[in-house]
């Protein structure tokens, strides 16, 4: 399913445009598609994500890694995708040795959904220990600036709609090797990480570039994918910065065309 696909079949929406001088005109604007994506693992309904209905197999793969249902060493998941009038159903099968972990996570998610993060057990699930990042980036400041200059070229849906985030795999020289878009910043990163696993792509001394703020969830996704350097357009939260520091994940934040903030020394 392409990034431009629509469940409704209507790519544009009519608005009345008002100018400051009082002029009014009817304009048609393409809108980013957003639809529920129901994810099942081994026949168990696990989550419903609101996402751009494209690159679903990559989304499921990255989401499973972020949820710690699989590891980076596990074989890519087989994902059956069914598009309905109401959304997308994605069914994946975990290896037999991962089923116990799946059922444990489902129990916690049911408890979370009923009353939020209530109780010590759920808080421990929310802020779980992270592994330490072992990959190292070879990217320089110039490489990051080069990637920032290219990013808009890899966000065609956002160029048309102004409503999607991008996540890019960038090599050590600042060349974007792969990029994905979604209305959700978490989904875009899951799609990128999932695609890397499914296509057997490595960080190879490069980094991840995200067109969003640096939330703690994105930091955790980066750490679990052993990302050597996370670069984001906007600022981090304190929790995100603390989690990244404890896991050895270097951050570059507020990365703009003229300046950036970094937690490590960049050549």
N, C-alpha and C positions, 0 to 999 in steps of 0.2 A: 504494500500500500504506500503510495507516494505521500510526501509531506503536504502536497496540495490537495489531497483527496478530501471529500466532504461527505459526511453521512447524510446530509440533507440534499445534496446535489445542487445547492445554491451557493456559489462562491462569493457573491456580493450582497450587500445590504444597502437599502436606500436611506439616506439622511437628508435633512435640510441643513444646509451650511449657512450660517449667519456671519457676516463680516462686521467689523467694528463700525464701518461707515453706514450700516443699516441695510446693505444689500443681502438678498437671500437667494439661494439657488439649490436645486436638488442635485445631490451627488451620489454616486454609487461607490461603495468602498468594499474591498475584499476584507473579510474578517477571518481571523485564525480560528480553525475548527477546534472545539473542545468537547470531549465526549467521555462518558464513563467507560473505563477499561476494567473489567472484572477478571481478576487473576486467580486461577485455581492451580494448586499443586497436588498431584496424586489424588485428584477427585475432591479435594477439600477446598472450599471457598475461602481464600485467604485475605484478599483486599480488593477494594474498588478504587482505582485512581482516576482522577479527572486529568485527562491528557490529550495531546494532539494525536489523533488516531493514525499514526504512521510509525514505522520501525518498531512494531510491537514486539517482535521476538527479541530485539536488542534491549528494549525496555524491560521485559520480563527477566532476561539474563542478568542485567545490571541490578535490578531490584532484588533478585534472589541473593546476589552477592552482598548487597547492602544490608539485607535482613539476616545475613549469616546462615542462610539455608543451604548454601553451597560455598565451596572455597574456590580460589583461583586455579587450583590444580584439578578440579573436577572437569569432566568432559562437558562441552556446551550442551545446554538443555534442548531437547526437542520440544517445540512449541506449536500447538495446533491453534490457529486463529480463526474465529468465527465472527463475522460482522453481521449485526442484526439492526433492526430499525431503531433500537434504543441505545446501541453502543457496541462494544467489542468484548467478546469473551476469549480469553487466552488460557489454554490448558497446557500445563507443563508437567513432566514427570521427573521427580527427584530420584537419585540413586537410593537403593534400599537402606543403606547405612545412614541416610539423611532424614528418614521418615520420623524417627523419634524426636529429632530436633524440630521438625516441622510441627508435630503435634504439641510440643511444649510451647512453641511460639504462638500457636493458635490459641492456646489457653490464656496466655498473657494478653494477647490482643483482644480477646473477648472481655476480659476483666477491664482492660484499659478503656474500651469503648463504652462500657456501662457507667463508669463513674470517673473517667479521667485517670490521671496518674495518682492513684490513691494507695497509700501504704508503702512500707519499706521495700517489699518485693518488687513492686512496679517501678519504683524510683531506681532501683538497681538495674532493672531491665532498660529503663530510659537512658541512663548514663552508664553504659557497660564499658569495661576495660577495653582499650584498643591495643592492637599489636604495634610494634615499632617499625617505622618505615625503613626499609633497607636499600631502596634504590636511591641514586643520587643524580641530580640534574647537572648537565654541563652548560646550560643556557646562560648567556650573558645578558646584561641590560639591553644591549642593542638587539639581541634576538627577541626579547620580550616586546620591545617597541615595534619591531618588524611584524610580529604576530598581531599586535593590536591594530596595526594599519590594515591588515588583511581580513580581520574578523568579519567586517560587514559584507565582504564578498562571499562569505560562507553562510550568510543568514538571509537567503532569498525570501523566505516566508516572512521574516521580520521586516524586510525592506518593503514588502507589499502591505503588511498589516500593522506593523508597529506594536505587535502584541506577543512576541515570543522571545524566549531566552535561547542562547546558544552555548554549546559546550564543545570545545575543540581539543584535539590531540595535536600538539605542536612539537616539532623536532628541535634538537639542540641549536640549530641555525635560525630558528624562528619561522620555519615553513609549516603551515597547517596541513597535516596529513589526513585528518578526518574531522568532520563536524556534524553535529545533530542539533535540531531545534525542537522546542516544545513550549507550550504555554506555561508549563511548570519548570522552574530552574532545576528542581530535583530530578524530574523526569528526563530532561535534556542530558544531565550528567549520567544518569542510569543508562540511557541509550548509548552514550559514548563508551562507557565502561563495558556494557554488554557487547557492543560491536567489537571492541578490542579483544574480548575473550573469544567471541565466535569467529573472528578473522585471524586470530593468533597474532595480534599486534602487540608490541611491547612499547614501553615508554622510551627506551633507547636514549637515555640522557636528556630527554625533552621535558615537557610539562603539560599540565592541563590549564586551559584558559576558559574562564566562565564569564558570561556577560551578566553578572548578578552580584549581589552582596555575598559576603562570605559567612554563611550560617554554619552552626555547629554540625548540622546534618550533612552539609556538603563536605566539611572537613572529614567527617567519619567515612563518607563514601570514598573520598580520596585516599585515606589511610588504608581502608580495607582493600583498595585496588593497588596498594603499594605505589602510589603516585609520588614521584620524587620532588615535585614543586607544584603548588596550587596558586594560580594567578586569577584574581577576580577584579572586576571593574569597580566595584563598590567596597565599602568598608566591612570589616568583620565585627561580630559581636564579641564581647569579652569571653564568653564561654567558648566560642569558636577558636579564638586565639590561644586560650589556655589548653584546649584539647589538642590543637595542632602542636603546640610546644611540647606537651607531654608525650606525644607520639613521634616526635622528631620530624614533623612535616613542615618544611619551610613554606612561608606565605609571602606572596607579593600582592598587596591590596591597594585600592584606589589607584589602579593602574590606568593611566591616561596617556595621551599622546605626548605630554610634556613632563610628566613626573610620576613617581610611584613610591609606595612605602614597602619595605622589605624587612623580614625578620632575620635575614642572613645577608652576608656581604656578597654583592654581585659584581663580577668583573666588568 
